[in-house]
Amino acid sequence: MAQRTPWSLSGALKGMFQKPTIDETTWDDLEYALITADFGSDIAEAIIDELRANVDRYHTTDPRDLQRMLREIVDARLSRFDPTLKLSERPAVVLMVGVNGVGKTTTIGKLARFISNAGRSVVVGAADTFRAAAVEQLGTWAERAGVAIVKPQHQGQDPASVAYQTVEHALGTGTEIVIIDTAGRLHTKGGLMDELAKIRRVVEKQTPIAEVLLVLDATTGQNGVQQAQAFIEHAGVTGLVLTKLDGSAKGGFVLAVQERTGLPIKLIGQGEKIGDITGFTPHVFAQNLVGA
């Protein structure tokens, strides 16, 4: 039995842009493709309106011009936000936040390797002390990444004290980057946010926090954003990390999530291996999403 090729936006657009001319079916097909790729109906409509205006302005009927215009619009929208990781402090402390199940612990391991490969020393802190499995899992990923880890000294240790000890370790050893895991349970949002605020206060007595990165599962789309709203509103998030972004089937979510949260995407995870994480480059992403 032949294996079905997964749907992708670039694949859906390919036939559209190879047509001899732009006609009304082009606009219908394009809007359907954008919505299917998780841009959302409002953003898809705005992009279509801008494209129609450009086509009228330049008096073109060539679908290849439409493809170029779409790529430029997506690139421009993505580029409104700065994807640069701010890691100039020494040590630079990164708090990782997000609901359980989005791949936060895995992402920390990948990020630790990513930074280590760039020639920076890294220590991770297992401050999600309410889940013994989280500490064990983080230890496994730290070992794979080849970086140090600071674990709780006893079960149920105060997360803020683990965060403090991790920064203390970095200061004592000259480690350049600190990545701290935090709890992601959402049944007590108020308590969770209070806990994060306490971690911030304790860390900032030693050194400023460089980044607070919210991990989102790209496959959950807007549901994932709604689940993470408490973090967005109260945790001082500075950037987003999208996990499970395999292919361009849901690639429009990348643009949609930046515009709806007002937060830049800084990293993208695209697989299960420890090297499957990259910095976010709007121009390259737009090109891959829409096609060359």
CORTA-V18747 format. One record per pair of residues at least 12 apart in sequence whose ideal C-beta (glycine too) atoms are under 7 Angstrom apart, sorted by the first residue. I is the first residue (numbers start at 1). J is the second residue. Records with the same first field share a line. If there is no record, write none. Layout:
# CORTA-V18747
I: J + J
This chain:
# CORTA-V18747
6: 247 + 249
7: 249
8: 247 + 248 + 249
9: 33 + 37 + 248 + 251 + 252 + 289
10: 248 + 288 + 289 + 290 + 291
12: 33
13: 33 + 67 + 290 + 291
14: 291
16: 29 + 30 + 63
17: 63 + 64 + 66 + 67
18: 63
19: 63
21: 61
22: 55 + 61 + 63 + 66
26: 63
27: 48
30: 48
31: 44 + 48
34: 47 + 252
37: 248 + 249 + 250 + 251 + 252
38: 221 + 250 + 252 + 253 + 256
39: 252 + 255 + 256
40: 256
43: 255 + 256 + 259
47: 73
50: 73
51: 66 + 69 + 70 + 73
54: 69
67: 290 + 291
70: 290
71: 286 + 287 + 290
74: 255 + 286 + 289 + 290
75: 282 + 283 + 286
77: 255 + 259
78: 255 + 258 + 282 + 285 + 286
79: 282
81: 258 + 264
82: 264
83: 264 + 265 + 266 + 279 + 280 + 282
85: 211 + 266
86: 210 + 211
87: 177 + 210
89: 207 + 208 + 210
90: 176
91: 167 + 170 + 171 + 175 + 176 + 177 + 178 + 207
92: 176 + 177 + 210
93: 167 + 178 + 180 + 203 + 207 + 209 + 210
94: 177 + 178 + 179 + 180 + 210 + 211 + 213
95: 180 + 182 + 199 + 209 + 212
96: 108 + 179 + 180 + 181 + 182 + 213 + 215
97: 182 + 196 + 212 + 214 + 231 + 235 + 237
98: 184 + 214 + 215 + 216 + 228 + 231
99: 184 + 186 + 227 + 228
100: 184 + 185
102: 215 + 216 + 217 + 224 + 243
103: 215 + 217 + 243 + 244 + 269
104: 181 + 184 + 215
105: 134 + 137 + 138 + 141 + 181
106: 141
107: 215 + 241 + 243 + 269
108: 124 + 138 + 141 + 179 + 181
109: 141 + 142 + 144 + 145 + 274
110: 269 + 274 + 276 + 277
111: 179 + 267 + 277
112: 124 + 142 + 145 + 147 + 179
113: 145 + 274 + 275
114: 277
115: 177
116: 145 + 146 + 147
120: 176 + 177
121: 175 + 176 + 177
122: 147 + 175 + 177 + 179
123: 147 + 148 + 149 + 150 + 166 + 169 + 170 + 175 + 178
124: 138 + 142 + 147 + 149 + 179 + 181
125: 150 + 162 + 163 + 166 + 178 + 180 + 181
126: 138 + 149 + 150 + 151 + 152 + 162 + 181
127: 159 + 162 + 163 + 180 + 181 + 182 + 199
128: 181 + 182 + 183
129: 152 + 156 + 157 + 159 + 162
130: 183
132: 155
134: 181
135: 151 + 152
138: 181
139: 151
144: 274
145: 274
148: 175
150: 162 + 165 + 166 + 169
159: 182 + 183 + 195 + 199
160: 198 + 199 + 202
163: 180 + 199 + 202 + 203
164: 202 + 203
166: 178 + 180
167: 203 + 206 + 207
171: 206
182: 196 + 199
183: 195
186: 227
189: 230
193: 230 + 234 + 235
196: 235
200: 236
211: 238 + 239
212: 235 + 236 + 237 + 238
213: 239 + 241 + 266
214: 228 + 231 + 232 + 237 + 240
215: 241 + 243
216: 228 + 240 + 242 + 257
217: 243 + 244
218: 242 + 243 + 244 + 245 + 250 + 253
219: 244 + 250
221: 250 + 253
225: 257 + 260 + 261
232: 261
237: 263
239: 263 + 264 + 266
240: 257 + 263 + 264 + 265 + 266
241: 266 + 267 + 269
242: 254 + 265 + 268 + 269
243: 269
244: 269
245: 268 + 269 + 270
246: 270 + 271
248: 288 + 289
251: 289
254: 285
265: 280
266: 280
267: 279 + 280
268: 280
